[in-house]
């Protein structure tokens, strides 16, 4: 395991070694991005659905919020080239408030993550995680003398996409050192980022919370243009449609593919597949609220042969596990295969969806298919 990097030259993002990595870092170093420690925190609740920003430091206070420590607290963390006002975050935030009487905290680290320099964004994982820990510590200190005894405080559930998943891991590691009974009980990693993260000790892992669930939607090798980690790192790891590419991911407009020297269709497919993780998770929250639609996860050994067998099997709550918000209601552990459709609602499949998925699996597991 390597130490958490503190500067760009420490990062070996693609297994090239430190010399080439330093060269790539030099190439990107003047992208003009703001690298301040400006991490913002926005709170919402059912009673106060309009976001309220909470300032950390000496000015910290919860007086203008509807934050209640006895509620479950949801913390949402975006990833690379994203920000706290993204439409998917807003939809997830709203879905959580309909699902339960919870506190929702949206973390916006776009001052450090909304830069074309992925190296800089990755190096900042530790700093952002520490900021979240500082924020949670402020809450502990501000509410410890409240009328609600600490054993009755609600749990914390962190949800992070891409680099945000690993930020959740860092925050959880740091928060374990805070003397409090308030705990980060669950971390949901939505296609945790792969570049710059492999073989580091700041990667999200099974020890960061009592329950760590992962949804892999673009977990390919870097040489195959995979943005997400392919390896199982949680108590439960879900691999929708095999976890490499997602049905219906064909094109995304507005991306400068020609600058990267990579075929446009591959970039489009990877970005779309990487983002499906948060769409699936949000749909699971809405489905749980409305009590319709389930993403069933089948026990899977991550082989092509077993995936094809699963497509002809039936599933229920006795032999399967739900992917998404209800995953922690099950005792199942391990890796699971999930089938989805190519369009919303993703949990509802028909025969055409299964036929297209079977063809996709042949491509994604080409070597296994030929054996």
SVG drawing of the C-alpha trace seen along z (x, -y; Angstrom):
<svg xmlns="http://www.w3.org/2000/svg" viewBox="-46 -33 57 56">
<polyline fill="none" stroke="black" stroke-width="0.4" points="0.0,0.0 1.2,-3.5 0.8,-6.6 -1.8,-9.1 -0.3,-11.5 0.1,-15.1 1.4,-16.5 0.9,-15.7 4.3,-14.1 3.4,-11.4 0.5,-10.1 1.0,-7.2 -2.4,-7.3 -2.1,-4.7 0.7,-2.4 3.3,-4.2 5.7,-4.8 6.7,-8.1 8.8,-9.6 6.1,-9.5 3.5,-10.4 5.5,-13.5 5.7,-14.3 2.0,-14.1 1.5,-16.2 3.8,-18.9 1.8,-18.9 -1.4,-19.6 -0.1,-21.8 -1.1,-25.2 -4.8,-24.5 -5.8,-27.7 -8.2,-26.0 -8.9,-27.4 -7.4,-25.0 -8.6,-26.7 -9.9,-24.8 -13.4,-26.0 -15.6,-23.0 -19.2,-23.9 -21.9,-22.2 -25.7,-22.5 -28.4,-21.2 -32.0,-20.3 -34.8,-18.5 -38.5,-17.8 -39.4,-20.9 -36.7,-23.0 -36.3,-21.6 -34.6,-24.8 -30.8,-24.5 -29.1,-26.3 -25.3,-26.7 -23.5,-26.0 -20.1,-27.7 -17.4,-25.7 -14.8,-27.3 -15.5,-29.9 -18.8,-30.9 -20.2,-27.4 -23.8,-27.3 -27.0,-25.2 -29.4,-27.9 -30.7,-28.7 -31.2,-25.0 -33.7,-22.3 -30.9,-19.9 -32.1,-17.3 -29.4,-15.0 -31.9,-12.3 -32.6,-11.8 -30.6,-9.7 -28.1,-12.0 -27.4,-11.5 -24.2,-13.0 -23.9,-13.2 -20.5,-13.7 -20.0,-14.3 -17.0,-13.3 -14.6,-14.7 -15.8,-17.5 -19.0,-17.8 -20.5,-20.1 -23.2,-20.2 -25.8,-21.7 -25.8,-18.8 -29.3,-17.7 -28.6,-14.1 -27.7,-15.3 -30.8,-17.4 -32.9,-14.5 -31.2,-12.2 -31.6,-14.8 -35.4,-15.1 -35.8,-11.4 -34.2,-11.0 -36.5,-13.6 -39.6,-11.8 -38.2,-8.5 -37.7,-9.4 -37.5,-12.1 -33.8,-12.6 -31.1,-15.4 -29.5,-15.7 -26.1,-17.2 -24.7,-18.0 -21.0,-18.5 -19.7,-20.7 -15.9,-20.5 -16.1,-21.8 -13.4,-24.4 -11.1,-21.4 -12.8,-18.8 -14.2,-20.8 -10.9,-21.0 -9.8,-19.2 -6.7,-18.2 -7.7,-14.8 -4.4,-14.5 -5.0,-17.6 -8.6,-16.5 -7.3,-13.0 -4.6,-14.5 -7.3,-16.6 -9.2,-13.6 -7.6,-13.7 -8.1,-17.4 -11.8,-17.2 -12.3,-14.2 -10.7,-16.1 -13.0,-19.0 -16.0,-16.7 -14.6,-15.3 -14.2,-18.9 -17.8,-19.6 -19.1,-16.5 -16.9,-17.3 -18.5,-20.8 -21.9,-19.2 -20.8,-16.9 -19.6,-19.9 -22.6,-22.0 -25.2,-19.4 -23.5,-17.4 -25.2,-19.6 -28.6,-19.2 -31.6,-17.5 -31.1,-14.4 -28.7,-12.0 -25.9,-10.9 -26.9,-7.2 -30.1,-8.3 -28.5,-10.3 -29.3,-9.0 -26.8,-7.2 -24.8,-8.7 -25.1,-7.3 -22.5,-8.6 -23.1,-8.4 -20.3,-9.2 -19.9,-9.0 -16.5,-8.4 -13.8,-10.2 -16.5,-11.2 -16.8,-7.6 -13.1,-7.6 -13.6,-11.0 -16.3,-9.3 -13.8,-6.7 -11.2,-9.3 -13.9,-11.2 -14.9,-8.0 -11.4,-7.0 -10.8,-10.5 -14.1,-10.6 -13.3,-7.3 -10.8,-9.3 -13.5,-11.7 -14.7,-10.9 -18.4,-10.4 -21.0,-7.7 -22.3,-9.2 -21.1,-6.9 -20.8,-6.7 -22.8,-3.4 -23.0,-3.1 -21.1,-4.2 -22.5,-3.7 -19.9,-3.9 -21.3,-4.7 -18.8,-3.4 -15.8,-4.4 -13.1,-6.0 -10.2,-3.9 -7.4,-6.2 -4.9,-7.3 -6.7,-5.2 -5.5,-1.6 -3.1,-0.3 -3.5,-3.3 -4.6,-3.3 -7.1,-6.2 -9.3,-4.0 -12.7,-3.3 -12.7,0.1 -14.7,2.5 -13.3,1.2 -14.6,-2.3 -18.1,-1.7 -20.2,1.1 -21.8,1.5 -20.1,0.6 -22.1,1.3 -20.7,0.6 -22.4,0.3 -20.0,0.9 -21.2,-0.4 -17.9,-1.1 -15.5,1.2 -13.2,2.0 -9.4,2.1 -7.9,-1.4 -6.6,-0.1 -10.2,0.6 -11.2,-3.0 -12.8,-2.1 -13.4,-5.0 -14.6,-2.8 -12.9,-0.2 -13.6,3.3 -12.5,5.0 -14.9,5.9 -14.1,3.6 -17.3,3.6 -19.4,5.9 -21.6,6.2 -20.6,5.3 -23.3,5.0 -22.4,5.4 -25.3,4.2 -25.3,5.9 -21.8,7.2 -20.5,3.9 -18.4,2.9 -20.8,1.0 -24.4,0.2 -27.3,0.8 -28.4,-2.4 -25.1,-4.2 -24.4,-5.3 -23.7,-9.0 -23.2,-12.1 -22.9,-15.5 -20.5,-18.4 -17.4,-16.4 -14.1,-17.4 -13.1,-13.9 -10.8,-15.1 -8.3,-16.4 -7.9,-13.0 -7.0,-10.9 -9.5,-8.3 -12.4,-7.1 -15.4,-9.2 -17.8,-6.3 -15.7,-4.7 -15.5,-8.0 -19.2,-8.5 -20.0,-5.0 -17.6,-5.2 -19.0,-8.5 -22.6,-7.4 -21.9,-4.0 -20.0,-5.7 -23.0,-7.9 -25.6,-5.2 -24.6,-4.2 -26.2,-7.3 -29.3,-6.9 -29.8,-3.4 -29.4,-4.3 -31.8,-7.2 -34.4,-5.1 -34.0,-2.5 -34.9,-5.3 -37.9,-6.3 -39.0,-2.7 -38.7,-2.1 -40.9,-5.1 -43.5,-4.1 -43.1,-0.4 -42.7,0.6 -39.7,1.8 -36.7,3.7 -33.2,4.1 -32.6,7.8 -29.0,8.9 -28.1,12.6 -25.1,14.3 -22.4,14.1 -18.8,15.3 -18.1,12.6 -18.0,15.1 -19.8,14.9 -21.1,18.4 -22.8,17.6 -24.2,14.3 -26.0,16.1 -27.4,18.7 -28.7,15.8 -30.7,14.4 -32.9,17.4 -33.4,17.6 -36.1,16.1 -35.3,14.0 -37.0,13.0 -36.1,11.7 -35.2,15.3 -32.4,16.0 -31.4,12.5 -30.5,9.1 -31.8,5.6 -29.3,3.3 -29.8,-0.3 -31.2,-1.9 -32.6,1.3 -29.3,3.3 -28.6,3.0 -31.8,4.8 -30.2,8.1 -27.6,10.3 -26.2,11.4 -22.5,10.6 -20.4,10.9 -20.7,10.0 -24.0,9.8 -25.2,9.5 -28.1,7.2 -30.1,6.8 -31.4,3.4 -33.2,2.1 -31.6,-0.5 -34.1,-3.3 -36.0,-4.4 -37.5,-2.8 -34.3,-0.8 -35.6,1.9 -38.3,3.0 -37.0,5.4 -38.6,7.1 -37.5,9.8 -35.9,7.3 -33.8,5.9 -32.5,9.4 -31.7,10.1 -29.7,6.9 -27.9,7.6 -26.9,11.1 -25.2,9.5 -23.5,6.9 -22.2,9.5 -20.6,11.3 -18.6,8.2 -17.8,7.3 -16.7,10.8 -15.2,11.6 -12.4,13.9 -14.7,15.8 -17.3,16.1 -14.7,17.7 -13.6,20.3"/>
</svg>
